[in-house]
Amino acid sequence: MSRILVLGGTRFIGRHIVEQCITHDDDITLLYRGRSPSPFSGIARHVLSDRRAPTSEAAAALAEPWDAVIDTSAQDLEDLRAVLPLLGDVGRYVLISSCGVYRRDPGSNGLTERSPTIPADAAHPVRASATRKLRCERYLERRLASMAVPLLIARLGLVIGRHDDSERLAYWLERALRGGDVLVPMPDHQPLQLVDAADVARFIRTAIEQQLTGIVNVAGPTTTARVLVDTVLTHAGRSVTACRVGEEFALTHGIRPWTEIPLWLPASSPEIALMSVNTTRAVRAGLTHRLLKDSIAEALTWQALRRRWSQRWLDRSREQHLLREWHG
């Protein structure tokens, strides 16, 4: 059993991490803003505070001795500058970061922990969040080294699972649940790496136990768009048909990759490089993966309860119009 302070912990990945810590009988405190209701009332201690302007209660909590601090919510330097000076005796600090910090030019072994990162001052709008994460990494490396606090930076790939608020996989889940013909623009062989949030959480808890430090990539096994789509449609329990219209048709008709149809990365997209993340270090340290079909089945059950359609996604009437054109 460990005393663990979680910064965040009520939404997606952080929620899974807290659930995993609870299974280890850890003494958990959540320092969170309260924008997402906590499912851990009566199970974990809660400190309600904006981390950028800590209340006196939050400052006192940060100063307590902790076996580990797990930071699931730091998005920019302002999220760290008010927190770090208040930390007391901390056994280790874990930052949940992103593989998006890597440059999009993997070598033959994929993106390893030593691969080049994007410029920390890059202004690329698509990579803005990754740039901010990288600044957080570097700030923590400097400050925690001076405080003699061990640091683990977990760079995550594409994460799926219950409570996923990214809406990436949810598009395919919801389309499958609605049934009918589904427009699929991705080529069958488009690579994807999807890691279940429950697997991420289990690894983070194991890494704390093993006193792992440094940078570690946490991503899923390599699969393909064909396998993913077929798995989702097969497990949806609806009458549904994949219409593989091809990338050229979709681009010609102005469909926006990743936004209108999530997880679609055209062959010319540099982001394809992020689908070849090397996870050797994490696997050696205990990362295991659920079968994709099991992750999809659980995610479909969750989606069937929430039934939500994002305004960003391809509108059903437009999809039907495009499919009529494709059928000729």
C-alpha positions as CSV (number, residue, x, y, z in Angstrom):
1,M,0.0,0.0,0.0
2,S,1.3,3.5,-1.0
3,R,0.3,7.0,-0.3
4,I,-0.4,8.5,-3.7
5,L,-1.4,12.0,-4.7
6,V,-3.2,12.2,-8.1
7,L,-3.4,15.5,-9.8
8,G,-6.6,15.1,-11.8
9,G,-7.9,11.6,-11.8
10,T,-11.6,12.0,-12.6
11,R,-11.9,11.9,-16.3
12,F,-10.4,9.3,-18.6
13,I,-6.8,8.0,-18.2
14,G,-6.5,9.4,-14.7
15,R,-9.8,7.7,-13.7
16,H,-8.4,4.3,-14.8
17,I,-5.2,5.0,-12.8
18,V,-7.1,5.8,-9.7
19,E,-9.2,2.6,-10.1
20,Q,-6.0,0.6,-10.4
21,C,-4.5,2.2,-7.3
22,I,-7.6,1.4,-5.4
23,T,-7.2,-2.3,-6.3
24,H,-3.8,-2.1,-4.6
25,D,-5.4,-0.6,-1.4
26,D,-3.4,2.6,-1.9
27,D,-4.2,5.6,0.2
28,I,-5.4,8.0,-2.5
29,T,-5.9,11.7,-2.5
30,L,-7.2,13.5,-5.6
31,L,-6.4,17.2,-6.2
32,Y,-8.8,18.2,-8.9
33,R,-10.8,21.2,-10.2
34,G,-14.2,19.6,-10.0
35,R,-15.1,20.1,-13.7
36,S,-15.7,16.4,-13.9
37,P,-17.7,14.7,-11.1
38,S,-15.6,12.2,-9.2
39,P,-16.8,8.6,-9.0
40,F,-14.5,8.0,-6.0
41,S,-16.6,9.7,-3.3
42,G,-16.2,7.8,0.0
43,I,-13.3,5.8,-1.4
44,A,-10.5,8.4,-1.9
45,R,-9.8,11.8,-0.2
46,H,-10.8,14.8,-2.4
47,V,-9.1,18.2,-2.4
48,L,-11.0,20.6,-4.7
49,S,-8.7,23.3,-6.1
50,D,-7.4,24.9,-9.3
51,R,-3.8,23.7,-9.4
52,R,-2.8,27.1,-10.9
53,A,-4.0,28.8,-7.8
54,P,-3.9,26.3,-4.9
55,T,-6.1,26.8,-2.0
56,S,-4.7,26.6,1.5
57,E,-6.1,23.0,1.7
58,A,-4.4,22.1,-1.6
59,A,-1.1,23.7,-0.4
60,A,-1.2,21.6,2.8
61,A,-1.9,18.4,0.8
62,L,0.9,19.0,-1.6
63,A,3.3,19.5,1.3
64,E,2.4,16.1,2.8
65,P,4.8,13.1,2.4
66,W,3.8,11.1,-0.7
67,D,5.2,7.8,-2.0
68,A,4.2,9.0,-5.5
69,V,2.6,12.0,-7.2
70,I,0.8,11.0,-10.5
71,D,0.2,14.1,-12.6
72,T,-2.5,13.3,-15.1
73,S,-3.6,16.9,-15.8
74,A,-0.6,19.1,-16.5
75,Q,-1.1,20.6,-19.9
76,D,1.3,23.6,-19.8
77,L,3.9,25.2,-17.6
78,E,1.3,27.2,-15.6
79,D,0.0,23.9,-14.3
80,L,3.4,23.2,-12.7
81,R,4.8,26.5,-11.6
82,A,2.4,26.8,-8.6
83,V,2.5,23.2,-7.7
84,L,6.2,22.2,-7.6
85,P,7.3,24.8,-4.9
86,L,4.7,23.4,-2.6
87,L,5.8,19.8,-2.8
88,G,7.2,18.3,0.4
89,D,8.7,14.8,0.7
90,V,7.9,13.0,-2.6
91,G,9.1,9.5,-3.4
92,R,8.7,9.9,-7.1
93,Y,6.8,12.1,-9.7
94,V,5.0,10.6,-12.6
95,L,4.0,12.8,-15.6
96,I,1.4,11.5,-18.1
97,S,2.7,12.8,-21.4
98,S,2.2,12.0,-25.1
99,C,4.1,10.4,-27.9
100,G,3.0,13.4,-29.9
101,V,6.2,15.1,-28.7
102,Y,8.2,13.1,-31.2
103,R,9.2,14.4,-34.6
104,R,7.4,12.6,-37.4
105,D,10.4,10.7,-38.8
106,P,10.8,7.3,-37.2
107,G,13.7,5.1,-37.9
108,S,13.6,1.4,-38.7
109,N,12.9,0.6,-35.1
110,G,10.1,3.0,-34.8
111,L,9.9,5.9,-32.4
112,T,12.0,5.1,-29.4
113,E,12.5,7.0,-26.2
114,R,15.7,8.5,-27.8
115,S,14.0,9.7,-31.0
116,P,14.2,13.4,-31.7
117,T,11.3,15.5,-30.4
118,I,9.5,18.5,-32.0
119,P,10.9,22.0,-31.2
120,A,9.6,23.1,-27.8
121,D,8.7,26.4,-29.2
122,A,7.0,25.1,-32.3
123,A,3.9,27.0,-33.4
124,H,2.3,24.2,-35.5
125,P,-1.4,24.4,-34.5
126,V,-2.0,20.6,-34.8
127,R,0.9,19.9,-32.5
128,A,0.3,22.7,-30.0
129,S,-0.8,20.4,-27.1
130,A,2.2,18.2,-27.7
131,T,4.5,21.2,-27.6
132,R,3.1,22.3,-24.3
133,K,3.5,18.7,-23.0
134,L,7.2,18.8,-24.0
135,R,7.7,22.0,-22.2
136,C,6.2,20.4,-19.1
137,E,8.6,17.4,-19.4
138,R,11.6,19.7,-19.6
139,Y,10.5,21.9,-16.8
140,L,10.0,18.9,-14.5
141,E,13.3,17.4,-15.5
142,R,15.1,20.5,-14.4
143,R,13.2,21.3,-11.3
144,L,12.8,17.8,-9.9
145,A,16.5,17.1,-10.4
146,S,17.3,20.0,-8.2
147,M,14.9,18.6,-5.6
148,A,16.3,15.1,-5.9
149,V,12.9,13.7,-6.8
150,P,12.9,10.8,-9.2
151,L,10.8,11.4,-12.4
152,L,9.0,9.1,-14.7
153,I,7.6,10.5,-18.0
154,A,5.1,8.2,-19.5
155,R,4.6,9.1,-23.2
156,L,1.3,7.6,-24.2
157,G,0.1,6.6,-27.7
158,L,-3.5,6.5,-28.8
159,V,-5.5,5.4,-25.7
160,I,-9.0,3.8,-25.9
161,G,-11.4,2.4,-23.4
162,R,-14.2,3.3,-21.0
163,H,-14.7,7.1,-20.3
164,D,-12.7,8.1,-23.4
165,D,-13.5,11.8,-23.9
166,S,-11.2,12.1,-27.0
167,E,-14.1,11.0,-29.3
168,R,-11.6,9.2,-31.6
169,L,-12.8,5.6,-31.3
170,A,-16.3,6.8,-30.3
171,Y,-17.0,7.8,-33.9
172,W,-16.6,4.2,-35.1
173,L,-18.5,2.8,-32.1
174,E,-21.4,5.0,-32.6
175,R,-21.5,4.5,-36.4
176,A,-21.5,0.7,-35.8
177,L,-24.3,1.0,-33.2
178,R,-26.4,3.0,-35.7
179,G,-26.1,0.3,-38.3
180,G,-26.4,0.5,-42.1
181,D,-23.7,1.2,-44.6
182,V,-20.6,2.8,-43.1
183,L,-18.2,4.9,-45.3
184,V,-14.7,3.8,-44.6
185,P,-11.9,5.9,-46.3
186,M,-8.8,4.3,-44.8
187,P,-6.8,1.8,-46.8
188,D,-6.9,-1.6,-45.2
189,H,-3.2,-1.5,-44.3
190,Q,-3.2,1.9,-42.6
191,P,-1.3,1.2,-39.3
192,L,-2.8,2.0,-35.9
193,Q,-1.5,1.5,-32.4
194,L,-4.3,1.5,-29.8
195,V,-3.6,0.9,-26.1
196,D,-6.4,0.3,-23.5
197,A,-6.6,2.8,-20.7
198,A,-6.8,-0.1,-18.2
199,D,-3.5,-1.4,-19.5
200,V,-1.9,2.0,-19.2
201,A,-3.2,2.3,-15.6
202,R,-1.9,-1.2,-14.7
203,F,1.5,-0.3,-16.1
204,I,1.8,3.1,-14.3
205,R,1.0,1.4,-11.0
206,T,3.6,-1.3,-11.7
207,A,6.2,1.3,-12.8
208,I,5.8,3.0,-9.4
209,E,6.4,-0.3,-7.6
210,Q,9.5,-1.0,-9.7
211,Q,10.8,2.6,-9.2
212,L,11.0,3.1,-13.0
213,T,12.4,6.5,-14.0
214,G,13.2,8.4,-17.1
215,I,11.1,8.3,-20.3
216,V,9.0,5.3,-21.3
217,N,6.7,4.9,-24.4
218,V,3.3,3.3,-23.6
219,A,1.5,2.4,-26.7
220,G,-0.5,-0.5,-28.1
221,P,0.4,-3.4,-30.5
222,T,0.5,-2.5,-34.2
223,T,-2.7,-3.3,-36.0
224,T,-4.4,-2.0,-39.2
225,A,-7.5,0.1,-40.0
226,R,-9.1,-3.0,-41.5
227,V,-8.7,-5.1,-38.3
228,L,-10.0,-2.2,-36.2
229,V,-13.1,-1.4,-38.3
230,D,-14.0,-5.1,-38.8
231,T,-13.6,-5.7,-35.1
232,V,-15.9,-2.8,-34.2
233,L,-18.6,-3.7,-36.8
234,T,-18.5,-7.4,-35.9
235,H,-19.0,-6.8,-32.1
236,A,-21.7,-4.1,-32.5
237,G,-24.5,-6.6,-32.9
238,R,-26.1,-4.6,-35.7
239,S,-26.8,-5.0,-39.4
240,V,-23.9,-3.0,-40.6
241,T,-21.7,-3.0,-43.8
242,A,-18.3,-1.4,-44.3
243,C,-18.1,0.5,-47.6
244,R,-14.4,0.9,-48.3
245,V,-14.6,3.9,-50.7
246,G,-10.8,4.5,-50.7
247,E,-8.8,7.4,-49.7
248,E,-8.7,9.2,-53.1
249,F,-12.6,9.2,-53.3
250,A,-12.8,10.6,-49.7
251,L,-10.2,13.3,-50.2
252,T,-11.6,14.3,-53.6
253,H,-15.0,14.8,-51.9
254,G,-13.6,17.0,-49.2
255,I,-13.9,14.8,-46.2
256,R,-11.6,15.9,-43.5
257,P,-9.3,13.2,-42.1
258,W,-9.1,12.7,-38.3
259,T,-11.8,15.4,-37.6
260,E,-14.8,14.3,-39.7
261,I,-13.6,10.7,-39.7
262,P,-11.4,10.0,-36.7
263,L,-8.4,7.6,-36.8
264,W,-8.1,8.1,-40.6
265,L,-4.6,9.3,-41.5
266,P,-4.0,9.7,-45.3
267,A,-0.8,8.0,-46.6
268,S,0.7,11.5,-47.1
269,S,0.2,12.5,-43.5
270,P,3.3,12.9,-41.4
271,E,1.2,11.8,-38.4
272,I,1.4,8.2,-39.7
273,A,4.9,8.1,-38.0
274,L,3.2,8.1,-34.6
275,M,1.7,4.7,-35.4
276,S,5.1,3.1,-35.1
277,V,6.0,3.6,-31.5
278,N,8.6,1.2,-30.0
279,T,7.4,0.0,-26.6
280,T,10.3,-2.4,-25.8
281,R,11.2,-0.6,-22.5
282,A,7.6,-0.6,-21.2
283,V,7.1,-4.3,-22.1
284,R,10.2,-5.2,-20.3
285,A,9.0,-3.3,-17.3
286,G,5.6,-5.1,-17.3
287,L,3.3,-3.5,-19.9
288,T,0.8,-6.0,-21.1
289,H,-2.1,-5.6,-23.6
290,R,-5.7,-6.8,-23.6
291,L,-6.9,-8.3,-26.9
292,L,-8.3,-5.7,-29.2
293,K,-11.6,-7.5,-29.4
294,D,-12.0,-7.4,-25.6
295,S,-11.2,-3.6,-25.5
296,I,-13.7,-3.0,-28.3
297,A,-16.4,-5.0,-26.7
298,E,-16.1,-3.1,-23.4
299,A,-15.9,0.2,-25.2
300,L,-19.1,-0.6,-27.2
301,T,-20.9,-1.4,-24.0
302,W,-20.0,2.0,-22.6
303,Q,-20.9,3.8,-25.9
304,A,-24.3,2.0,-25.9
305,L,-25.0,3.7,-22.6
306,R,-23.9,7.2,-23.6
307,R,-25.0,7.4,-27.2
308,R,-23.4,10.6,-28.3
309,W,-22.7,12.1,-31.7
310,S,-20.2,14.9,-32.1
311,Q,-20.9,17.9,-34.3
312,R,-17.5,17.5,-35.8
313,W,-18.2,14.1,-37.2
314,L,-19.3,13.3,-40.8
315,D,-23.1,14.0,-40.9
316,R,-25.2,11.0,-41.7
317,S,-27.1,12.6,-44.6
318,R,-23.8,13.6,-46.2
319,E,-22.4,10.2,-45.7
320,Q,-25.5,8.7,-47.4
321,H,-25.1,11.1,-50.3
322,L,-21.4,10.2,-50.7
323,L,-22.2,6.5,-50.6
324,R,-24.8,6.9,-53.4
325,E,-22.2,8.7,-55.5
326,W,-19.6,5.9,-54.8
327,H,-22.1,3.2,-55.6
328,G,-22.8,5.0,-58.9
